[in-house]
Amino acid sequence: MFRTQRSTCPFDCPDACGLVVETDGLSVRSVRGDPEHGYTRGTLCPKVNGFERTVHAPGRLLTPLVRNGPKGQGAFRRASWDEAAALIADRWQALIAAHGRECVLPVTYAGTMGLIQRNAQEPLFHRLGASLCDRAICTPAQNAGWEQMMGETPGSDPDDAAQSDLVLLWGINALATNIHFLSQVKAARRAGGRAILIDTHRQATAAHADRVFIVRPGSDGALALGMLHVLVRENLVDRAFLSRETVGWAELEREVLPGLTPDRVARLTGLSVEDIKWLAREYGKARAPFIRVGGAPSRYGNGAISTRALICLPTAVGAWAKKGGGFLASTGTGAAFDIRSFTRPDLLPGRTRVVNMNRLGHALNALDGPRVMALFVANSNPAAVCPDQNAVLEGLSREDLFTVVHERFMTDTALYADVVLPAPTMLETADLYRSYGQFFVQRTRPVIPPLGESRSNWETIQTLARALGLTDEVFSLSADEHIDQILSVPSPWREDFDRDALEAGRAVRLTPPRGRWLTPSGKIEIRNDRLEEPLPRHKPTHTDLEEHGLPLRLQTTPALYRLNSSFTERAELGAKLGAQTLRLSPADAAARGLASGQRVTAFNALGEVAFVLEVTDTVPAGVAIAEGVHSIQAGNTRNVNGLTSQRLTDSGAGSTFYDNRIDVRA
C-alpha cells in the first residue's frame, strides 16, 4: 500500500523545492514536485526529478568501513558502528593528548541545507575545542558586500520580479541554479517586460533573455559604476529617495563616479560605449527594474566591493520603493531562526583557530601552529570541490592524517578516509529547512527508515559524543527536540507563522521585516566608514594584476545535471553531463591549432587538467569555460579545481573560483 508524504529538497540551491514522495514505508517509489508549495509550485530540476534513484542507488554506503590498504585506492573492510566509533574516539583522544585540541579539524558544508543536519557537527567540535571550519566556499564576499551596505535587511521577494518591466539576470545561470526564478522572468515578459542577461559568456539562460551582454570576467562592479555615471549625467536618479534613504550618495557621486566614464568602462568591461549607455538608460527609465544577481560576480578578488557597486543601482533609481522593483542576492532568512541552542558556541573552552576551507590544501600541508592530524568530513567532498586540488589531495594522502568521512556514496574524499560512516538521504531524516532564495520554510520527518546501518548527521554526532564520554544535555536531545527548541525562540519573521501547517509538513511563509533598513544608521550605507574602502570603487581582480600571466581567464560554471560534485551516482545524469569539457572561442582554438572533440591539457602553475575541447562562439576570446565539477574517479585524474587557487576575496574570505588564468595545449 503506497502513501504520499511531503518533504523538501535539501541541496545547496536557492529554491528549496517542496517535494511529494510516494512510499510504501520502507522504500521510495517516486519523488515529484509539490504543487501546493507557495514558491516552487510543483516543478523540480532535472537532478531531483527521479530522486528515488539516488535513494536506492547501487552504490549507497550501508555499513561503516575501515581502511585496510593504501589511501586513495578505496581499500576498506566492513566494521560495526561500535568498532568504528571506538576507533575514532581513541584516535582523537590520543592525537589531542599529543598535539593539542586544535589538531582536530571538521570540514563541512552544504550537502544538506537543513538547520539540524547541516550544523550537526558544531556542538561536538565546540565541546572539543577543535579548530573550526570557515565554510566560505560559496558566496561570502557577496554576503559581506550586502551586509556592508544593507546590514541585516532582507533581500527582495523573488515573486516581485513578475511585476517588473525590466529584469536583469546578472552573473546567474538560472536555468541551472535557480529555475523557479525563471517563472517570474517568464511572467514579467508575458506582461510586456523585458529580461537582460549580463555574464562572461553566452550560457543556457540566454534563451530566456531579450538581450545578452558579455562582459570581461570580474568587471561587474565597473559596469555598475559606469551605468551610475550615465544615470547621474542624464538625470535618471531618484534624488528624493537618495536624500531620504541613504548615507554617502553625495560622496560617491562626487569622488567615484566622475572617473567611471563610458569610455573607461568600455575598456574595463569589453562592452561598447553605446551598450553601456543603453543599459543605463533602459535601467533608469524602467518603471520597476529588478536585479537578480548570482554568485559569479562575487567569486573574484574584488567580489565584495563589486557587490556593493551593484546594490547602488536599485538605490540610485529608488527601485526598492517600486512595486516589482528590487534586488535579490539572498533573502537572508537565516535571521528567522536562532540556532545557538543547538550549535552551542558557548561550549568552546576558549579561543580556537578558524581554518578557511578555501585554503584546506594549505591547512593540511603548511599551517602554522598545531598540525592538522585529524579530519572529520561531512556534507562536503573537498577532494573534488575545494580549490587547488593538488594541494588538497597531497594533504589527504598523508599517512599521519586520520580522516573520518560521513557519506552516502564513495566520493573522491571518502577514498582517502581511514573510517567511512554511512549517511542517509534527507528522506530518511528529520529536519527544518529554510531557503536563501525565497521565504518559505518546511519541517520534514523521515519518509522511510535509514537504509542499512546509515545514521543521520546528528545521530552520528551523538554516537561519537557517547564514545568520547561526553554527557552534555545537547547530545541527549533528538533532532525533533532540537527543532522544537529552535521554534520556541520568538522571531519577528515568524509573528504570523502558521505553526500547525508547519507541523503538518506544509511549506509556510515567513514574514520578513520591511519598511526600514536594518543597518546601524537606519539607512542604506553607500558610505561605510567602518571599512578600509568606505565607498564602492572599481577594484581590479587578482588576474587583472597579473600583467604577464597566462592568456586565458578560467570560468568554472554550474552544470544543469550536476550540483557541485553531487549526483555522480546517477548514471543517466552523468551521461547527459558528458565528458569533462573545456570551451574555447574559435579564435583561441585556431591560435593553438586545436579542434572540437580533441583531448587537450589546460595548465597553470598549480597543475594540469585533461579536458575534451569544445569550440564555440558562445565563449568570447580570452575566456575558457569549464562546466561542472567532475569526479576524479570517472577517468579524470584531476578536475577543474586542479587549476583554481587558494586566493581569497577582498571581504568575507570567499573563494575566487572565477579569478584564475590558464593556457591550453594539445
C-alpha positions as CSV (number, residue, x, y, z in Angstrom):
1,M,0.0,0.0,0.0
2,F,1.6,3.3,-1.1
3,R,1.1,6.7,0.6
4,T,2.5,10.1,0.0
5,Q,4.3,12.4,2.3
6,R,5.7,16.0,1.9
7,S,9.4,16.7,2.1
8,T,12.0,19.3,0.9
9,C,14.9,19.2,-1.4
10,P,18.0,19.6,0.8
11,F,20.6,20.6,-1.7
12,D,22.6,23.9,-1.9
13,C,20.2,25.7,-4.2
14,P,18.2,28.9,-3.5
15,D,14.9,27.2,-4.5
16,A,14.5,24.6,-1.7
17,C,11.8,22.9,-3.6
18,G,8.8,21.3,-2.0
19,L,8.5,17.5,-2.7
20,V,5.8,14.9,-2.7
21,V,7.2,11.5,-2.0
22,E,5.4,8.2,-2.7
23,T,6.4,5.4,-0.4
24,D,5.4,2.0,0.9
25,G,7.1,3.0,4.2
26,L,10.3,1.1,3.5
27,S,11.3,2.2,0.0
28,V,10.7,5.3,-2.1
29,R,8.6,4.8,-5.2
30,S,8.7,8.3,-6.7
31,V,9.6,11.9,-5.9
32,R,7.8,14.8,-7.6
33,G,7.3,18.5,-7.0
34,D,4.7,19.7,-4.5
35,P,2.1,21.7,-6.5
36,E,0.9,23.3,-3.2
37,H,4.3,24.8,-2.3
38,G,3.9,28.6,-2.4
39,Y,7.1,29.2,-4.4
40,T,8.2,26.1,-6.3
41,R,4.6,25.1,-7.2
42,G,5.2,21.6,-8.4
43,T,8.3,21.8,-10.6
44,L,11.7,20.2,-10.0
45,C,15.1,20.5,-11.6
46,P,16.4,17.6,-13.7
47,K,18.6,16.5,-10.9
48,V,15.9,15.9,-8.2
49,N,13.3,14.6,-10.6
50,G,13.8,10.9,-10.1
51,F,15.5,11.3,-6.8
52,E,14.2,7.8,-5.8
53,R,17.1,6.5,-8.0
54,T,19.5,8.3,-5.7
55,V,17.9,6.9,-2.5
56,H,18.2,3.3,-3.9
57,A,21.3,3.7,-6.0
58,P,23.5,0.6,-6.1
59,G,26.5,2.5,-4.7
60,R,24.8,3.5,-1.4
61,L,27.1,3.1,1.6
62,L,25.2,1.0,4.1
63,T,27.8,0.0,6.8
64,P,30.8,1.6,8.4
65,L,34.1,0.9,6.7
66,V,37.7,0.9,8.0
67,R,40.7,1.3,5.7
68,N,42.9,-1.7,5.1
69,G,45.0,-0.6,2.2
70,P,46.7,2.5,0.7
71,K,44.9,5.8,0.9
72,G,43.1,6.9,-2.2
73,Q,42.6,3.4,-3.6
74,G,39.3,2.5,-1.9
75,A,40.6,-0.4,0.2
76,F,38.2,-0.9,3.1
77,R,36.8,-3.7,5.3
78,R,33.4,-3.7,6.8
79,A,33.1,-2.7,10.5
80,S,30.4,-2.3,13.1
81,W,29.3,1.1,14.5
82,D,30.7,0.2,17.9
83,E,34.1,-0.6,16.4
84,A,34.2,2.5,14.2
85,A,33.1,4.9,17.0
86,A,35.6,3.4,19.4
87,L,38.4,3.7,16.9
88,I,37.6,7.3,16.2
89,A,37.3,8.2,19.9
90,D,40.6,6.5,20.7
91,R,42.5,8.2,17.9
92,W,41.1,11.6,18.5
93,Q,41.8,11.4,22.2
94,A,45.4,10.2,21.6
95,L,46.0,12.9,19.0
96,I,44.6,15.7,21.2
97,A,46.8,14.5,24.1
98,A,49.9,14.6,21.8
99,H,49.2,17.7,19.7
100,G,46.5,19.7,21.4
101,R,42.8,20.1,20.7
102,E,43.3,22.3,17.6
103,C,44.9,19.4,15.7
104,V,41.3,18.2,15.0
105,L,39.5,19.9,12.1
106,P,36.0,19.4,10.9
107,V,35.3,20.2,7.2
108,T,31.6,20.5,6.5
109,Y,29.5,22.5,4.1
110,A,26.1,22.2,2.5
111,G,25.4,18.7,1.2
112,T,22.2,19.2,3.2
113,M,20.8,22.7,4.0
114,G,18.6,21.6,6.9
115,L,19.3,23.6,10.1
116,I,19.9,20.4,12.1
117,Q,21.7,18.0,9.8
118,R,23.9,20.7,8.2
119,N,25.0,22.1,11.6
120,A,25.1,18.8,13.5
121,Q,28.9,18.8,13.9
122,E,29.1,22.1,15.6
123,P,28.2,21.2,19.2
124,L,30.7,18.4,19.2
125,F,33.6,20.3,17.8
126,H,32.8,23.3,20.0
127,R,32.8,21.0,23.0
128,L,36.2,19.5,22.0
129,G,37.7,23.0,21.4
130,A,38.8,21.8,18.0
131,S,39.9,24.0,15.1
132,L,36.7,25.3,13.4
133,C,35.9,25.4,9.7
134,D,35.1,28.7,8.0
135,R,32.6,27.5,5.4
136,A,33.4,30.2,3.0
137,I,33.5,28.3,-0.3
138,C,30.4,29.8,-1.9
139,T,29.4,33.5,-1.8
140,P,30.6,35.0,1.5
141,A,32.0,38.0,-0.4
142,Q,28.5,38.7,-1.8
143,N,27.1,38.3,1.7
144,A,29.8,40.7,3.1
145,G,29.1,43.3,0.4
146,W,25.4,43.1,1.1
147,E,25.9,43.4,4.9
148,Q,28.3,46.4,4.5
149,M,25.6,48.4,2.7
150,M,22.3,46.8,3.8
151,G,23.1,45.3,7.2
152,E,20.5,42.7,8.1
153,T,17.9,44.0,5.6
154,P,16.3,41.0,3.8
155,G,16.6,40.8,0.0
156,S,13.7,41.5,-2.2
157,D,10.9,38.9,-2.7
158,P,11.6,36.9,-5.9
159,D,7.9,36.9,-6.7
160,D,8.0,40.7,-7.1
161,A,10.1,40.2,-10.3
162,A,6.9,39.0,-12.1
163,Q,5.6,42.6,-11.9
164,S,8.9,44.2,-13.1
165,D,9.2,45.7,-16.5
166,L,12.9,45.1,-16.7
167,V,14.7,42.1,-15.1
168,L,18.5,42.0,-15.1
169,L,19.8,38.5,-14.7
170,W,23.4,39.4,-13.6
171,G,26.0,36.7,-13.4
172,I,23.5,33.9,-12.9
173,N,22.7,30.8,-15.0
174,A,19.2,30.5,-13.6
175,L,18.3,27.5,-15.7
176,A,21.0,25.5,-13.8
177,T,20.9,27.1,-10.4
178,N,17.6,29.0,-9.8
179,I,14.9,27.6,-12.2
180,H,11.9,28.8,-10.3
181,F,13.1,32.4,-10.6
182,L,12.7,31.9,-14.4
183,S,9.0,31.6,-13.8
184,Q,9.0,35.2,-12.6
185,V,11.0,36.2,-15.6
186,K,8.6,34.5,-18.0
187,A,5.6,36.2,-16.2
188,A,7.3,39.6,-16.5
189,R,7.9,39.1,-20.2
190,R,4.4,37.9,-20.8
191,A,3.2,41.1,-19.3
192,G,5.3,43.2,-21.6
193,G,8.5,43.4,-19.6
194,R,12.0,42.5,-20.8
195,A,14.9,40.4,-19.4
196,I,18.5,41.2,-19.9
197,L,21.4,38.7,-19.2
198,I,24.8,40.0,-18.2
199,D,27.5,37.4,-18.0
200,T,31.0,36.4,-19.1
201,H,29.8,34.0,-21.8
202,R,26.5,33.2,-23.5
203,Q,25.0,30.4,-21.3
204,A,21.8,28.5,-21.3
205,T,19.7,31.2,-19.6
206,A,20.3,33.4,-22.6
207,A,17.3,31.7,-24.2
208,H,15.1,33.4,-21.7
209,A,16.5,36.9,-22.2
210,D,15.7,39.6,-24.7
211,R,19.3,40.9,-24.9
212,V,22.6,39.4,-23.7
213,F,25.7,41.4,-22.8
214,I,29.1,39.7,-22.4
215,V,31.5,41.4,-20.0
216,R,35.1,40.8,-19.2
217,P,35.4,38.5,-16.1
218,G,35.5,40.5,-12.9
219,S,34.3,43.8,-14.4
220,D,30.8,43.7,-13.0
221,G,31.4,46.4,-10.4
222,A,33.0,48.6,-13.1
223,L,29.9,48.2,-15.3
224,A,27.5,49.1,-12.4
225,L,29.5,52.2,-11.6
226,G,29.6,53.2,-15.3
227,M,25.9,52.8,-15.5
228,L,25.6,55.0,-12.4
229,H,27.8,57.6,-14.1
230,V,25.3,57.7,-17.1
231,L,22.3,57.8,-14.7
232,V,23.6,60.9,-13.0
233,R,24.7,62.6,-16.2
234,E,21.2,62.1,-17.7
235,N,19.3,62.9,-14.6
236,L,17.8,59.5,-14.2
237,V,18.4,59.1,-10.4
238,D,15.8,59.5,-7.7
239,R,17.3,62.3,-5.7
240,A,14.5,62.4,-3.2
241,F,14.9,58.7,-2.4
242,L,18.7,59.1,-2.2
243,S,18.5,62.1,0.1
244,R,15.9,60.4,2.4
245,E,17.2,56.8,2.5
246,T,21.0,56.8,2.0
247,V,24.2,57.7,3.6
248,G,27.1,58.6,1.3
249,W,25.5,59.1,-2.1
250,A,26.9,62.6,-2.5
251,E,30.4,61.4,-1.9
252,L,30.0,58.5,-4.4
253,E,28.7,61.0,-7.0
254,R,31.5,63.4,-6.3
255,E,34.5,61.2,-5.7
256,V,34.0,58.0,-7.6
257,L,31.5,58.3,-10.5
258,P,33.3,61.0,-12.5
259,G,36.2,58.6,-13.1
260,L,34.0,55.8,-14.4
261,T,33.1,57.3,-17.8
262,P,31.6,55.2,-20.5
263,D,34.9,55.3,-22.4
264,R,36.8,54.0,-19.4
265,V,34.2,51.4,-18.5
266,A,34.2,50.2,-22.1
267,R,37.9,49.4,-21.8
268,L,37.4,47.7,-18.5
269,T,34.3,45.6,-19.4
270,G,34.8,44.9,-23.1
271,L,31.4,46.4,-23.9
272,S,30.9,49.2,-26.3
273,V,30.3,52.8,-25.1
274,E,26.8,52.6,-26.7
275,D,26.0,49.4,-24.9
276,I,26.9,50.9,-21.6
277,K,24.7,54.0,-22.3
278,W,21.8,51.8,-23.5
279,L,21.9,49.6,-20.4
280,A,22.0,52.7,-18.1
281,R,19.2,54.4,-19.9
282,E,16.9,51.4,-20.0
283,Y,17.5,50.7,-16.4
284,G,17.0,54.3,-15.4
285,K,13.8,54.7,-17.4
286,A,12.2,51.4,-16.3
287,R,9.1,51.7,-14.2
288,A,10.3,49.0,-11.7
289,P,13.7,47.4,-12.5
290,F,14.6,44.2,-10.7
291,I,18.1,42.7,-10.5
292,R,18.7,39.0,-9.7
293,V,22.4,38.6,-9.1
294,G,24.1,35.2,-9.0
295,G,27.2,34.2,-7.1
296,A,29.5,34.6,-10.1
297,P,30.3,38.4,-9.7
298,S,31.5,37.8,-6.1
299,R,33.9,35.0,-6.9
300,Y,36.8,37.3,-7.7
301,G,39.3,39.2,-5.7
302,N,37.0,42.2,-5.9
303,G,33.8,40.3,-5.1
304,A,32.6,42.2,-2.1
305,I,33.2,45.7,-3.4
306,S,31.7,44.8,-6.7
307,T,28.6,43.6,-4.9
308,R,28.3,47.0,-3.2
309,A,28.5,48.7,-6.6
310,L,25.7,46.5,-7.9
311,I,23.5,47.4,-4.9
312,C,24.0,51.1,-5.8
313,L,21.9,50.6,-9.0
314,P,18.5,49.9,-7.4
315,T,19.4,52.5,-4.7
316,A,20.1,55.2,-7.3
317,V,16.7,54.9,-9.0
318,G,14.7,54.1,-5.9
319,A,13.8,50.7,-7.2
320,W,13.3,49.4,-3.6
321,A,10.2,51.5,-3.3
322,K,8.6,50.5,-6.6
323,K,6.2,47.6,-6.9
324,G,8.0,45.0,-8.9
325,G,11.4,46.6,-8.4
326,G,14.3,45.4,-6.2
327,F,17.5,43.5,-5.9
328,L,18.0,39.9,-4.8
329,A,21.2,38.2,-3.9
330,S,19.9,36.3,-0.9
331,T,16.6,36.5,1.0
332,G,18.5,36.5,4.3
333,T,16.1,34.0,6.1
334,G,18.8,32.9,8.5
335,A,17.7,35.8,10.7
336,A,14.4,34.0,11.3
337,F,16.0,31.3,13.4
338,D,18.3,31.4,16.4
339,I,20.1,28.0,16.4
340,R,22.6,28.7,19.1
341,S,20.7,26.3,21.5
342,F,21.7,23.6,19.1
343,T,25.2,24.7,17.8
344,R,26.3,25.7,21.3
345,P,29.2,28.1,20.6
346,D,29.3,28.6,24.4
347,L,30.8,25.2,24.8
348,L,34.1,26.3,23.4
349,P,36.6,26.0,26.2
350,G,38.5,29.1,24.9
351,R,39.7,30.7,21.7
352,T,40.5,28.4,18.9
353,R,41.7,28.8,15.3
354,V,39.4,29.0,12.3
355,V,40.5,27.3,9.1
356,N,39.1,28.6,5.8
357,M,38.0,25.7,3.7
358,N,39.2,27.5,0.6
359,R,42.7,27.1,2.0
360,L,42.3,23.5,3.0
361,G,45.3,22.5,0.9
362,H,47.5,24.9,2.9
363,A,45.9,23.8,6.2
364,L,46.7,20.2,5.6
365,N,50.3,20.8,4.4
366,A,51.7,24.0,5.8
367,L,49.5,25.5,8.5
368,D,51.4,27.3,11.3
369,G,50.7,26.1,14.9
370,P,49.4,22.6,15.8
371,R,49.5,20.4,12.7
372,V,46.1,19.1,11.5
373,M,46.2,15.5,12.5
374,A,42.5,14.5,12.4
375,L,40.0,15.5,9.8
376,F,36.2,15.0,10.0
377,V,34.3,15.5,6.7
378,A,30.6,15.6,6.3
379,N,28.2,17.4,3.9
380,S,31.1,18.0,1.6
381,N,33.6,16.5,-0.9
382,P,36.7,18.6,-0.5
383,A,38.9,16.4,-2.7
384,A,36.6,17.4,-5.6
385,V,35.3,20.9,-4.7
386,C,38.0,22.7,-2.9
387,P,40.4,25.0,-4.8
388,D,44.0,23.9,-5.5
389,Q,43.1,20.2,-5.8
390,N,46.6,19.0,-6.0
391,A,47.4,20.6,-2.6
392,V,44.2,19.1,-1.1
393,L,45.0,15.6,-2.4
394,E,48.6,15.9,-1.1
395,G,47.2,16.6,2.3
396,L,44.6,13.9,2.2
397,S,47.3,11.4,1.2
398,R,49.3,11.9,4.4
399,E,49.6,8.6,6.3
400,D,49.7,10.5,9.6
401,L,46.4,12.3,8.9
402,F,43.4,10.4,10.5
403,T,40.4,11.1,8.3
404,V,36.8,10.3,9.0
405,V,34.2,10.8,6.3
406,H,30.4,10.6,6.8
407,E,28.8,10.0,3.4
408,R,26.1,8.3,1.3
409,F,28.5,7.3,-1.5
410,M,32.2,6.6,-2.0
411,T,33.2,10.1,-3.0
412,D,36.6,11.3,-4.1
413,T,37.2,12.3,-0.5
414,A,35.9,9.1,1.0
415,L,38.6,7.2,-0.9
416,Y,41.2,8.8,1.3
417,A,39.4,8.1,4.6
418,D,40.6,5.9,7.4
419,V,36.9,5.4,8.5
420,V,33.8,5.9,6.4
421,L,30.5,6.2,8.1
422,P,27.2,5.6,6.2
423,A,24.9,8.6,5.9
424,P,21.2,8.6,4.9
425,T,19.4,10.9,2.4
426,M,17.1,13.7,3.6
427,L,14.1,11.3,3.0
428,E,15.4,9.3,6.0
429,T,15.9,12.1,8.5
430,A,14.1,14.8,10.4
431,D,15.0,18.5,9.8
432,L,13.9,22.1,9.4
433,Y,14.6,23.8,6.1
434,R,14.8,27.5,5.2
435,S,15.8,29.0,1.8
436,Y,18.2,31.7,0.7
437,G,16.2,32.3,-2.5
438,Q,12.6,32.6,-1.2
439,F,10.7,33.0,2.0
440,F,9.1,29.6,2.7
441,V,10.3,27.1,5.4
442,Q,9.3,23.5,5.9
443,R,9.6,20.9,8.7
444,T,10.3,17.4,7.5
445,R,10.1,14.0,9.1
446,P,11.5,10.7,7.8
447,V,9.6,9.2,4.8
448,I,11.4,5.9,5.2
449,P,13.8,4.5,7.9
450,P,17.5,4.9,7.2
451,L,18.7,2.3,4.7
452,G,21.2,-0.3,6.0
453,E,23.1,0.9,9.0
454,S,23.2,4.6,7.9
455,R,22.8,7.2,10.7
456,S,21.9,10.8,10.2
457,N,24.4,13.6,10.8
458,W,23.0,14.3,14.2
459,E,22.8,10.6,15.2
460,T,26.4,10.2,14.1
461,I,27.5,13.1,16.3
462,Q,25.5,11.6,19.2
463,T,27.3,8.3,18.7
464,L,30.7,9.9,18.7
465,A,29.9,12.0,21.7
466,R,29.0,8.9,23.7
467,A,32.2,7.2,22.5
468,L,34.1,10.2,23.8
469,G,32.3,10.1,27.2
470,L,30.6,13.5,26.7
471,T,27.4,13.8,28.7
472,D,26.3,17.4,27.9
473,E,22.5,17.7,27.5
474,V,22.7,18.9,23.9
475,F,23.8,15.5,22.8
476,S,20.9,13.7,24.5
477,L,18.1,15.5,22.6
478,S,16.8,14.2,19.3
479,A,16.6,16.2,16.1
480,D,12.9,16.8,16.6
481,E,13.5,18.0,20.2
482,H,16.1,20.5,18.9
483,I,13.8,21.7,16.2
484,D,11.1,22.3,18.8
485,Q,13.6,24.2,20.9
486,I,14.6,26.4,17.9
487,L,11.0,27.1,17.1
488,S,10.3,28.1,20.7
489,V,12.6,31.2,20.4
490,P,10.4,34.1,19.1
491,S,11.3,36.0,15.9
492,P,9.7,38.9,14.2
493,W,10.0,36.9,11.0
494,R,7.5,34.3,12.5
495,E,4.9,36.6,14.1
496,D,2.2,35.4,11.7
497,F,3.6,31.9,11.3
498,D,1.2,29.0,10.8
499,R,2.8,26.5,13.2
500,D,0.0,24.0,12.6
501,A,0.7,23.9,8.9
502,L,4.4,23.6,9.5
503,E,3.8,20.6,11.8
504,A,1.7,19.0,9.1
505,G,4.7,19.2,6.8
506,R,3.5,22.0,4.6
507,A,5.7,24.9,3.4
508,V,4.9,28.0,5.5
509,R,5.8,31.6,4.6
510,L,8.0,33.7,6.7
511,T,7.2,37.5,7.1
512,P,10.4,39.4,6.6
513,P,10.6,42.8,8.3
514,R,10.0,45.6,5.8
515,G,9.7,49.3,5.9
516,R,13.1,50.1,7.4
517,W,16.8,49.5,6.6
518,L,18.3,47.2,9.2
519,T,21.7,49.0,9.3
520,P,23.5,50.8,12.1
521,S,22.4,54.2,10.6
522,G,18.9,53.1,9.6
523,K,19.7,54.0,6.0
524,I,21.3,52.3,3.0
525,E,25.0,52.8,3.8
526,I,26.6,53.6,0.4
527,R,29.4,55.1,2.5
528,N,30.5,52.8,5.3
529,D,33.3,54.4,7.4
530,R,33.9,51.1,9.2
531,L,35.6,49.8,6.1
532,E,39.0,50.3,4.6
533,E,37.2,51.3,1.4
534,P,34.3,53.4,2.6
535,L,32.9,53.9,-0.9
536,P,32.3,51.4,-3.7
537,R,35.0,51.8,-6.2
538,H,36.4,49.9,-9.2
539,K,38.9,47.4,-7.9
540,P,41.0,45.0,-10.1
541,T,40.7,41.2,-9.8
542,H,43.7,39.0,-8.9
543,T,44.1,38.2,-12.6
544,D,43.8,41.8,-13.6
545,L,47.0,42.4,-11.6
546,E,48.9,39.6,-13.4
547,E,50.1,41.7,-16.3
548,H,52.3,38.9,-17.6
549,G,50.0,36.0,-16.6
550,L,48.7,33.2,-18.9
551,P,46.3,34.4,-21.6
552,L,43.0,32.7,-20.8
553,R,40.7,33.6,-17.9
554,L,39.2,30.4,-16.5
555,Q,35.5,30.4,-15.6
556,T,34.1,27.5,-13.6
557,T,30.4,27.5,-14.2
558,P,27.5,25.4,-12.9
559,A,26.1,22.5,-14.9
560,L,22.5,21.6,-15.5
561,Y,23.0,17.9,-14.5
562,R,25.4,18.3,-11.6
563,L,25.3,20.3,-8.3
564,N,29.0,20.8,-7.5
565,S,30.1,17.2,-7.1
566,S,26.6,15.8,-6.1
567,F,24.6,13.4,-8.3
568,T,27.6,11.4,-9.6
569,E,25.7,8.3,-8.5
570,R,23.1,8.8,-11.2
571,A,24.4,7.3,-14.5
572,E,21.6,8.9,-16.6
573,L,22.7,12.4,-15.3
574,G,26.3,11.6,-15.9
575,A,25.5,10.7,-19.5
576,K,23.7,14.0,-20.0
577,L,26.6,15.9,-18.5
578,G,29.1,14.2,-20.7
579,A,32.8,14.3,-20.6
580,Q,34.9,16.9,-18.7
581,T,34.8,19.6,-21.3
582,L,36.6,22.9,-21.8
583,R,35.0,25.5,-24.1
584,L,37.1,28.0,-26.1
585,S,36.3,30.6,-28.7
586,P,37.1,29.7,-32.4
587,A,39.8,32.4,-32.3
588,D,41.6,30.9,-29.3
589,A,41.3,27.4,-30.6
590,A,42.6,28.3,-34.0
591,A,45.6,30.2,-32.5
592,R,46.6,27.0,-30.8
593,G,45.8,24.7,-33.7
594,L,43.1,22.9,-31.7
595,A,39.7,21.5,-32.8
596,S,36.4,20.4,-31.2
597,G,36.5,16.9,-29.8
598,Q,40.2,16.9,-29.3
599,R,41.8,15.9,-25.9
600,V,43.6,18.9,-24.5
601,T,45.5,19.9,-21.4
602,A,44.8,23.1,-19.5
603,F,47.6,24.2,-17.3
604,N,48.9,26.9,-14.9
605,A,51.3,27.0,-12.0
606,L,49.0,24.9,-9.9
607,G,48.7,21.9,-12.2
608,E,47.5,20.3,-15.4
609,V,44.0,19.0,-16.2
610,A,42.8,17.0,-19.1
611,F,39.6,18.1,-21.0
612,V,37.7,17.4,-24.2
613,L,37.7,20.6,-26.2
614,E,34.5,22.2,-27.4
615,V,35.0,25.1,-29.8
616,T,32.0,27.5,-29.6
617,D,31.2,31.1,-30.4
618,T,29.2,31.3,-27.1
619,V,32.6,32.0,-25.4
620,P,34.5,35.2,-26.1
621,A,38.2,35.3,-26.9
622,G,40.4,35.2,-23.9
623,V,38.0,33.1,-21.8
624,A,37.9,29.4,-21.1
625,I,34.7,27.8,-19.7
626,A,34.7,24.6,-17.6
627,E,31.2,23.4,-16.7
628,G,30.5,21.3,-13.7
629,V,32.7,19.6,-11.0
630,H,33.6,16.1,-12.3
631,S,34.7,13.2,-10.2
632,I,38.3,12.2,-10.4
633,Q,37.1,8.6,-10.3
634,A,35.5,9.0,-13.7
635,G,38.6,8.7,-15.8
636,N,39.8,12.1,-14.8
637,T,43.0,12.3,-12.7
638,R,42.0,15.9,-11.8
639,N,39.0,18.1,-12.3
640,V,38.9,21.9,-12.9
641,N,39.9,22.6,-9.3
642,G,43.4,21.4,-10.2
643,L,43.6,24.9,-11.7
644,T,41.8,27.1,-9.2
645,S,43.8,28.9,-6.5
646,Q,43.5,29.3,-2.7
647,R,43.5,33.1,-3.0
648,L,40.6,34.8,-1.2
649,T,38.2,37.7,-1.9
650,D,38.5,41.3,-0.7
651,S,36.0,40.7,2.2
652,G,34.3,37.6,3.5
653,A,37.3,35.4,2.8
654,G,35.5,33.8,0.0
655,S,36.6,31.6,-2.9
656,T,38.0,33.0,-6.2
657,F,37.0,30.2,-8.5
658,Y,36.4,32.7,-11.3
659,D,39.7,34.6,-10.9
660,N,42.3,32.3,-12.4
661,R,44.4,32.2,-15.6
662,I,45.3,29.2,-17.7
663,D,46.6,28.2,-21.1
664,V,45.7,25.2,-23.2
665,R,47.8,22.8,-25.4
666,A,47.2,19.6,-27.3
